[in-house]
Amino acid sequence: MGSLQNSSQETVGTTTTTTAVSFAACGGSGTESSGPTLPAPNLTASVAISQVTTVSVQNAGSSLQSNVPVTFGQVFAAGQVASSESVTGKLGGSALPLQVDVKARHADGSLRHAVISAVLPQLAAGQTQAISLDKTATVATSATISPTSLTNAGFTAKVKVAMGPECYSASAEDLLKNVTATPWLEGPLVNEWLVSAPLKTVGGVEHPHLTARFAIRAYTGLNKARVDVTIENNWAYESNPQNFTYNAEILVGGQSVYTKMALNHYHHARWRQTFWWGATPQTHVNHNAAYLMASKAVPNYDPNLTVSEAGLSALQTKWTNSANGPMGPG
């Protein structure tokens, strides 16, 4: 079992003399190829009872976006959405199909926390649209797509680590094909699978400490998938824990999307990066702060307090100029 220490925290320990090597040992990057389209979602209508809250979605890009996938977490006040009820959506007064993956319930069985997904038809540049979250007596069908649907559509994602004379790697598509994936989201709009494996050499030799974890979120019918990649050096009971220095590369769809040279990966730590296969949605989700406070998920605070744009800009500049990459203090 790995520890839960955040990658931004350095742990004092023994550092190896192993150094990173060129990516040439790992093979060159390929080119992205198109494949079959993922099947379209199968949804059923639902009848709304009353509004619970709203969530705003803003187009953070500079151009019109169509068929915009959105997934966010939402908390609910105790007793508001009973165990026999679910949540549906409205956008501009029209029904918006939602997928609600329940993750926690209150002691009375009412909904406490869910991961909610939707696909917005369009978002103009800079536009903000409000999704109304309404109670409903019915729910969407449980139709899902399989990992095979995604890999058949051409999805690939891989991480490579060049260290000393060896190159280690892990392939998300290989794991989806050959390992039983753990589902995180299941439904007609989106499915997310969790897979993991030790980094291995071309000969199949496992690295004793480094593990890759992938969370792959596929949106039905959109040929889009979100790829969350985590590299861990945090096994709690593995002997001789130590730091490792290596060159890291992540490829999605055969294209190199991230490289980090001479990364000093502290022991009992992990680092994480997120990418998209297919066009990257440019969105910002804004929850209803008053409802979050009313749900008691967050403390009460004065909603009339504001932070100046200059103050926000200064914080952004400070963050951008800080060492906020893997193993950085942020």
HELIX and SHEET records of a PDB file:
HELIX    1   1 PHE A   23  CYS A   26  5                                   4    
HELIX    2   2 PRO A  147  ASN A  152  1                                   6    
HELIX    3   3 ALA A  172  ASN A  178  1                                   7    
HELIX    4   4 ALA A  289  ALA A  294  1                                   6    
HELIX    5   5 GLU A  309  THR A  320  1                                  12    
SHEET    1   A 5 SER A  94  LEU A  96  0                                        
SHEET    2   A 5 SER A  86  LEU A  91 -1                                        
SHEET    3   A 5 THR A 128  THR A 136 -1                                        
SHEET    4   A 5 ALA A  48  ASN A  59 -1                                        
SHEET    5   A 5 THR A 283  HIS A 287 -1                                        
SHEET    1   B 3 GLN A  65  VAL A  75  0                                        
SHEET    2   B 3 LEU A 111  LEU A 123 -1                                        
SHEET    3   B 3 GLN A  99  ARG A 105 -1                                        
SHEET    1   C 4 GLU A 166  SER A 171  0                                        
SHEET    2   C 4 ALA A 157  MET A 163 -1                                        
SHEET    3   C 4 PHE A 244  VAL A 252 -1                                        
SHEET    4   C 4 GLN A 255  HIS A 265 -1                                        
SHEET    1   D 5 THR A 182  LEU A 185  0                                        
SHEET    2   D 5 VAL A 190  LYS A 200 -1                                        
SHEET    3   D 5 GLU A 206  TYR A 219 -1                                        
SHEET    4   D 5 LYS A 224  ASN A 233 -1                                        
SHEET    5   D 5 ALA A 269  TRP A 277 -1                                        
END                                                                             
